[in-house]
Amino acid sequence: ESCFFSSEGIINFLFLLFLTEKSAKLLEKNYYTFFVNIKLTKTQIKSIIENIYKVNIISIQTCLPPKKKKRFSKFDGYRKQYKKAIIRIKLDQSIQILPEN
């Protein structure tokens, strides 16, 4: 696990906070949705997010949605595979999504 906490490496594994209509409704229940690297396990995702955002995670649910077929002129291909992690944190804690102005 220590290899995930190198000075240049943490951001490479955690992609971004994911915000859609469904994930916005989940925010009311303290669920946050992230795109993460496919190779990460739940325990690694938990330790990385707890260290970056300083929150206590209650549960993690991950899923690998199926690849979407994409056509590039006369060639068939697929979009890049991604992993989605839905994270629940304690009710008295929160993760800042938008910067304060």
Secondary structure, 3 states (H helix, E strand, C coil): CHHHHCCCCHHHHEEEECCCHHHHHHHCCCEEEEEECCCCCHHHHHHHHHHHHCCCEEEEEEECCCCCEEEECCEEEECCCCEEEEEEECCCCCCCCCCCC
